[in-house]
Amino acid sequence: MPSYPEFAGRIIVVTGAAQGIGAVTARAFAEQHARVALLDIDEPGARRVAGEISAGGGRAGVVAIDVTDEQSVAQAIAGVVSEFGGIDVLINCAGGYGRLATVEDTPIEEWDRTVALNLRSVFLVSRAAIPHLKKSKAGRIINVSSITGRTVTAASSPAYGAAKAGVIQLTRFLAQQLGPSGITANAIAPITTLTPRVAALRSEEEIERIAAQIPLRRLAEPEDHAQAMLFLASDAASYINGVALDVNGGRVMM
């Protein structure tokens, strides 16, 4: 795996860090000797991940957060800055959806909840972190979108896809507006990834069908996305700004 010595001592904030892509990403940055703040509404889960990082010699702290609530976000970011002293990299990884659906059978409450979790959250957390990122010499925002935000798939959630498409456009606005302050903003758009949530939502047959449509003939692992985010946060990517990086094994080529 690549080594990024510049991460030593940098402060990385990861939302949705209690499981899945967020947890693996937090571990990946800790392995590069960064200081990692794990933010999640599932505080016990985040503490388990932080404990694993600490047991491996890394440095991690946990802050409870509801990424859809403005006050909770403000308190969490303030807590990170109080404990760690600042923010260098923000990774908006919190998100997800509860079930596969169509527009016709999506209640408004489900729509609002899904959009809040996947899009409102990125706005709230980014806005709260920006003043602190401006103080960094290596400010980065990395947002996790989805292949469903890039194209329409047969079985997904319309609310989730619409929100994840919004994440890409919000990322572009952040890139344009924060570039003069030396902050880059980029997104990744993962394909269906073998996380516990995906395993619960999809059958073995569905997973095999999806894998058969991918040129690499396998679903992504969380580590695939973590490595992409390590690169985007690194000094090597300092001139990459406003990009949505498709991490999908070639399933969709934009």
N, C-alpha and C positions, 0 to 999 in steps of 0.2 A: 504494500500500500504506500501511496505517496506520503512524504513527511513535510510538515509545514511548521518550521521552527518559529515563524513570526507569531503563531498563536500563543506562545508561552506568555502567560500573564494576562492575556486579553480576556475581556468579560463577555461571555456569550449568554444571551437570554433565549430560551427555547420554550414556547408555549406548547401545550399538549404533550408534555414530556413524560407523562406517566406510563405510556405504552406505545407500541407501534413505531412509526417512523420517528416521532419525536424522541422517544426513549433511546433509540439506536443512534440518532443524531447527537443527542446530548453525550452519550458515551464516546462517540467518535471524536468530538471536540475535546473532551476530557483527556482522551488518549494522546492528543496533540499538546497537552499541558496547558490548555485554556482553563479558565475558571468559569464554571457553568452554573447558571441559575435556572432551575427547573420550575416552570410555572404550570400549574394544572388545577382544575377543580377537584380532582382526585388526589388530595394531599397524601394519603397513605401510599398510594401507588407511586407518586413522585418520590416519596421518601425511600421506598424500596429501591428505586433506580439510583437515587443519590447514594444510598448505602453501598450498592454494588460499585459505583464509581469510586467512593472513598476507600473501599476494601482493595481496589486495584491501584491505589496510590494517587487517584485524581482528586480534584477539588470541586465540590458541588454543594449548592444550597438549594433549599426548597421554599417557594412562596406560593401560597394558595391564591387562586384567582378564578373569577367567573369572567371569561373573556367577552361576554355579551353585556356586561354591566359596567357602565362608565365609572362609577365610584370604586368598584372592586378593582378595575384596571388601574386607576390612579393610585390606589393604595398599594397595589402589588408592585408597580414600577417604582414608587417611592421606597418600598421595602428593599427592592433590589439595589437601588442606588445607595441606600443607607448601609446595607450589608457589604456590598462589593465595591462601592466607590464610584460607579459609573456604568456605562454600557458601551461596548464597541460593536457588537453584532446582535441584531434582533432577528430571530427566526420565528415567523408566524406559522406554526404547524398545527395548532388546534383546529379541529373541524370534524366533519363526518356527517352521516345521515342515518336515519333509523331503518329505512326499508326501501326496497325497489318500488317505484310508483309510476303512474301516468299523471298528466295534467288533470284529467277528469276526476281521478280519485284522490287528489291531494287536497286535504282540508286547509283552509287559510291559516289555521294555527300551526300546522306542520310546515307550511311554506315560510311563515314568519320565523319560526324557531330555527329552521335549517339555514335560512339566509343570515340570520343573526349570528349563528355559530360560525359560519364560514366566511362571511364578508364584513358584517358590522364589526366582528372581532378584530379583523386585520386593521380596519380604520381606527378603532379605539386604541389598540395596543401601539400601533405605529405612531399615532398622534401623541400619545403620552411619552413615548420613548425619544421622539425627535429632539427635544431640547438637550438631552443627554448624549445622543449620537453626535450632535453638532460639536460637542466638546472632545470627541475622539479624533485621533489622527487616522483612524482606519474604519470609519463608520460604514456599516453595511446593514441593509434590510433584505432578507430573503423570505419570500412568501411561498407557501405551498398551495398551488392550484391543483389541477387534475386534468387528465386526458378528457374527462367529461366537460371541462370548461373550454376545450379546444375543438371538440367534435361531438356529434350525437351518437350515443351507443344504444343498442336495442333495449337493454335492461339497466336502468339507473334511476336517478331521482331528478326530475326537472328542476326542483328547487336547488338541489346541490349543484347541478350543472350550471344553472344561471348564476349562482353565487360564485362558483369557481371561475367562470368567465369574467365576472366582475372583479375578482382578485387580480387577474392579469391586467385589466385596464387601470385599476387603482395603482398597481405596481408601476405602470408607465407614468402616471401622474406624480408619484413619489420620486421616480427617477428624474423627471424633468424639473421638479421644484426643488429637490434637495441636492442635485448635482453641483450647483454653485457653492454649496457648503462642503463639498468633498465627500458626500455620502452617495453610495450607489444603492440602487434598489433593483432587484431581479426576482424572478419567480422560477420555480420548477413546476412541471406538469407531469406528475407520476401517472403511470398506468396502474391498473388493478394490481395491488401489492399483497403478498402473503403476510398479512397481519391477522391478529385474532379477530378483529372486527370483520374483515373480509371473509374469513373462514366461517363466521357465524351467519353471514348474509347469503353466501353462495354455496351451492352444492358442489360435490367433487366433479360431477359432470360439467357444471358451468365453468369451473376452474380449468378443466381440461380443454373445454371448447375455446375459452379465451386464449389459453396458451398456444393452441393450434393456429391461431390467427396472427401470432407474433413471429416475425422473421427469426428471432432468436429461440423460439419454441419453448419459452419458459416465462412464468410470471416474474415480476420484479421481487427482489428481497428488499427490506428496509435499508440495508447497507448500500444498495445501489443509489438510493436517493441521498443518503447521508454523505456519500463521497462526492456527489454533485454539489451539495451545499458547502462542503469543505472547500472545494475549488472556488466557488463563487465568493466565499468570504475571504479568500486568501489574497495576498499581495499580487499574485500572478493574474488575478482577475480585476485588477484595479481600474481598467478601462472598459470593462463590460458593464453596461448600464441600461436598464429598461428592457432586458431580455426575458423571454419566457422559454426556458430550456426544457425541451420535451425529453423526458427520461422514460421511454416507453418501448425500448427494444426494437424500434422501427415500425411499431403498429400503426402510428400516424406520423406522417412526415409533412411538416409545415414549411 
